[in-house]
Amino acid sequence: MPQVKNLFLLLCFFCAYLPFSQAQNLKEKQSIASKILGESVNYSIYFPPNYDATNRTYPVTYVLHGYTDNETAWVQFGEIDRQADAAILSGEIPPMILVMPDAKVTWYVNDAEGKKRYEDFFIEEFIPHIDKSYRTRAAKEFRGITGLSMGGYGSFLYAIIHPDLFAASAPLSAAFYTKEMVVNYEQERWNNVEGLMYGKDLEGQERITDHWKANNPFELLKTADKEALKSVKYWIDCGDDDFLYEGNSKMHIILRDMEIPHEFRMRDGAHNWTYWRTGIIDALSFIGESFRR
């Protein structure tokens, strides 16, 4: 009977400790004071199990939210912390830090007027802040990026503009828009979405400015350094019922024609959290393969 009692006490201790241990894996409402943006930027950060019990350094993946969401979305709706715990413990993905910044509706770019320079903040302030503040492996080989919709666009854009910073990019339901799509947008949609960053009240061909071209993946690929592009591994995933299926399919075709190695997936699903929640671990697994040696 003493053995049974001891086993019972051990089980009680473990059950009491486990929720506390898992809670320590996630920190929300973190912030960085940005000189570039002139304001504080919030972020959530997930740590792999046993982060606090070791002195190890870890790879880091930036996980970007979609339009009108914030730094809490991937935790609240994507359940990314719970999923990552299980995937790391099962060996499906290697231990990694996940960083989820708030980008508001900036599209992760610098705006046309130079007042909201989110890309400059992310590259010049945010990544260095994360590497300085936490035990990351601060090198391209151990840094990945993913995201959904607006964040999928941002995760791909950063990888092709800054291929020296990322080992892998895994956009989900990325907001890839061709020149023809943008020219034909309804005016209300343009003013309320892209116009916030590229200039309101532009019509038709007026929208295709040099600034827009400098932030459009289709345009950038026309003159990109192919060898630099090949230094990043790409995973593109979009639902067959997603309104963004056309842009993602065209991106796959262009990359294939350019002979840029990448993985393209089109699963059953639409532009919603059910799709992203069931796809994020596959994306992290793809990124994680870049971290393994």
C-alpha positions, 0 to 999 in steps of 0.5 A: 500500500505505501507504494500505491500511496507514493504513486498517487502523491506523485501523480497528484504533483505531476497533475498540479505542476503540468498546467503551471509548466505549460503556462510558462511556455507562453508569454503574452502582452510583451512589448518593444518600444520602437523608435522607428514607429514612434510607439510600442509594439505588442507581441506574444512569444511561445517557448518550447517545453523545458526552455526555463530548465536549460541554457540551450539556444533555440531556433526561432520562427516568426508567426504573422497574423492576418488582416485586422487581427493582432498578436493574440490571434494565433494563440486564441484562434490557432491554438498554436501553443497547445499544438506546438507543445504536442508536436515538439513532444512527439518529435513532429517539429524540433523545439523552437521559439515562436514569436507573434508580433502585432502588425495592425493593418500595415501589411508588414510593409513601409507605407508610401508616405514613410510614416508607418515603416513597419518593415524597417521596424521588423528587420532593424529593431524587432528581430535584433530585440528578440535575439538579444532578449531570448536564447535564440540561435541568431543566424539565418540557418535557424530563423523561419517565418510563416503567417496567414493571409496578410501575414502569409503575404508578409512572410513570403515578402520578407523572405524574398526581400531579405533572403539572407535572414530566413532559412524557410518561409511557409505562407498560408492562404497568402494574399498574393495579388497580381497587377490585373487584380489590383487594377480592377479592385472596387474603389471602396475595397482599395481605400479600406485595405491596400489604400491605407499603405499605398495611397487612397483614392487611386484608381485603375492603373494609378494604383500600380506605383513604384512603391506598390511594385516594390512590395509586390511579390510577383513584380519583385520576382521578375528581377530577383536574384535566383541564387539568393531566392534558392537559399530559402526553402518555401512552403505555400499552402492555400485552400481550394475554396479560398478566394485567394486560390488564384494568386497562390496558384499563380505563385506556384506556377511562376516559381516552378517556371523560374526553377525555384524549389518549393512545396505547394499544397492545396487542401480542402478548405476555405479562408478560415481558422479551421484551415489555418489551425489544421495547417500550421503544424505542417508549416512548422514541420517544414520550417523545422526541417531546415533547423535539423542537422 
